[in-house]
Amino acid sequence: MNRYETVTLIQQMEHARQHLHDLYEEYGFGHACVLEQSMLLDELINQYNRMYQTRKQPHHVLDQNINNDDVMFSTSSPFSLCKTMTSPA
C-alpha cells in the first residue's frame, strides 16, 4: 500500500468514525445500525493495523491533518440496517 492509499484508508476510518458518532446520537448505543457501523470501523482499523504489521513501517501519516471533504467512501450496502445519512454541504 502506497502513501496515497494509506491517507485514503485513514480518511475512510475518520469518515466511518464520524458516521458511527452520528448514528449513536440518533439511535443510541444498542441499535443494530450502530453496531453494524462499529463493525465496519473495526474492519478498517484492522486493515490499517495489518498493513503496518506486514511492512513494519512507521505511522508517518497519523500526524497529518486530513481533509474530510476528499473522502470517497460509502457506508451503504444492500444489506445495511441503516438509512443512508447525507452529510451537510
N, C-alpha and C positions, 0 to 999 in steps of 0.2 A: 504494500500500500504506500503510495507516494504522499508527499506533504499535502497536496490538494485534497486527496481522498481523506486524509486524517482530519483536515479542517472541516470537510463536509460531514464526516461522522460526528465530530464534536457539535456542529450546528444541528444535526439531527437529534443528538442527545439533548441539547438545550431546548429545541422545539418540543420534543416529547415530554421533557420535564415541565415546561410551561403548560402544555396541554393537560398533563396529569393534574397540575395545580388547579387549572380552570375546571376540570371535571370534578375534582374534590370539592371545590367551592359550590358547584351546582348540585351534586348528588350526595355528597357525604362519603365517608371512608369505606363503608362496606358494599357499596353498589358494584354490580358486576362490571359496569362500564369503567369504573375507576380501577378495578383490579386488572382488567384487560389492558388498560393503558400502562399500568405499573409493570406488567409482564413485558410489554413492548419496550419500555425504557430499560428494564433489566437486560433484555437481549442486546440492545445497543451498547450498554455498558460492558457486557460480556464480550462482544465483538471487539470493542476498544481494548479491553484488557488482554484478549488473546493476541491481538496484533502486537502488543508490546512484549508479551511473554515470548512470542516466537522470534522476534527480531532483537530483543534486548536493547531497544532504543530508549533514549531519554524522552521524557514527556515534554518536548520543547514547545508544543503548541498550547499547552494549558495556560500559559501566562499571557497569551494574546487576547485582545478583545475581539469578539466575533459579532458580526453584523447579522442579526436575525432576519433582516429583510431578504437576504440572499438564500434563505433556506428553501430548498425544493424537496420537501418531504411530506408525504401524505400518510396520515394515520388511519385513513378509511380503508376498509376492506369489505368484500361482500358478506363477511361473517361478523362484522363489527356489531357489538351490542349497543353502541352509542350513536346518537345522531351526529352528523358532521358539524363541527363548530367552525365558524369562519372568524378569522382574526380581523380586528378593526383596521381599516385602510388609513 
